[in-house]
Amino acid sequence: LIVSFVTSNGGRFHQMVDVACGSGQSTFHMAGCFNTVYGIDISQEQVNQARKKCEELKHENIEFRTGTAEDMPFEDESMDLVTCATALHWFDFNKFYAEVDRILKPKGVLAAYGYGLIEPKHPICRVLLTHFIWDTLKGCWADRIRYIARHYRDLELPYSKSERHDFYADVAMNLPDAIGFITSMSGYQRYCELNPGNTVLSDLEQDLHKELGYDVRKELLDATISFPFFVLLAQKP
């Protein structure tokens, strides 16, 4: 979608930057599309991991730097594309958009994308997980998670020439995989900080077992898990 949007609107493929790149999972996918790819992240540890992975993959056209979304170490009008994956909601919007406008070339593109919270297709699983996320973990989510919950529908990119795309990806996921995903959620991690020694995940597992009527530890969660993805694209005049 991103490359197609750049191509169809007369963009170029010289340089791009992936903002809040983390360990480079999204950055590496762009190596074959641009002459030079940069990834920046505020965390030196994440940048070090990305650099190590880059060496392993032998990507010679990718460079990782430390930096913030609101003050990027690049020259004016030097980038053809700026991307940020599941990170825009953490930025200072006005400062970030001003910085994007500074470093983007005319006809350059800003792409902000991410995925929402998992949505089991099985109706009972969906009800139980929704209750867990928004009721059990109530008060543990950062305020800006609301942007993710609404799939960035409350956000507008800074250019009038824009579009958005929404789609779902289905993944077969057993209970240990689902529990592992839940443990990575910031809301759950905050809950554990406030409630050490809690049993909420084992309680959730028992609820699933009770409702579904079989040992969910050994079975798939009946149907698949859906991940809602959303992509926002905008082009600088």
Rosetta blueprint (number, residue, H / E / L):
1 L L
2 I H
3 V H
4 S H
5 F H
6 V H
7 T H
8 S H
9 N L
10 G L
11 G L
12 R L
13 F L
14 H L
15 Q E
16 M E
17 V E
18 D E
19 V E
20 A L
21 C L
22 G L
23 S L
24 G L
25 Q L
26 S L
27 T H
28 F H
29 H H
30 M H
31 A L
32 G L
33 C L
34 F L
35 N L
36 T E
37 V E
38 Y E
39 G E
40 I E
41 D E
42 I L
43 S L
44 Q H
45 E H
46 Q H
47 V H
48 N H
49 Q H
50 A H
51 R H
52 K H
53 K H
54 C H
55 E H
56 E H
57 L H
58 K L
59 H L
60 E L
61 N L
62 I E
63 E E
64 F E
65 R E
66 T E
67 G L
68 T E
69 A L
70 E L
71 D E
72 M L
73 P L
74 F L
75 E L
76 D L
77 E L
78 S L
79 M E
80 D E
81 L E
82 V E
83 T E
84 C E
85 A E
86 T L
87 A L
88 L H
89 H H
90 W H
91 F L
92 D L
93 F H
94 N H
95 K H
96 F H
97 Y H
98 A H
99 E H
100 V H
101 D H
102 R H
103 I H
104 L E
105 K E
106 P E
107 K E
108 G E
109 V E
110 L E
111 A E
112 A E
113 Y E
114 G E
115 Y E
116 G L
117 L L
118 I L
119 E E
120 P E
121 K L
122 H L
123 P H
124 I H
125 C H
126 R H
127 V H
128 L H
129 L H
130 T H
131 H H
132 F H
133 I H
134 W H
135 D H
136 T H
137 L L
138 K L
139 G L
140 C L
141 W L
142 A L
143 D L
144 R L
145 I H
146 R H
147 Y H
148 I H
149 A H
150 R L
151 H L
152 Y L
153 R L
154 D L
155 L L
156 E L
157 L L
158 P L
159 Y L
160 S L
161 K E
162 S E
163 E E
164 R E
165 H E
166 D E
167 F E
168 Y E
169 A E
170 D E
171 V E
172 A L
173 M L
174 N E
175 L H
176 P H
177 D H
178 A H
179 I H
180 G H
181 F H
182 I H
183 T H
184 S L
185 M L
186 S H
187 G H
188 Y H
189 Q H
190 R H
191 Y H
192 C H
193 E H
194 L H
195 N L
196 P L
197 G L
198 N L
199 T L
200 V H
201 L H
202 S H
203 D H
204 L H
205 E H
206 Q H
207 D H
208 L H
209 H H
210 K H
211 E H
212 L H
213 G L
214 Y L
215 D L
216 V L
217 R L
218 K L
219 E L
220 L E
221 L L
222 D L
223 A L
224 T L
225 I E
226 S E
227 F E
228 P E
229 F E
230 F E
231 V E
232 L E
233 L E
234 A E
235 Q E
236 K L
237 P L
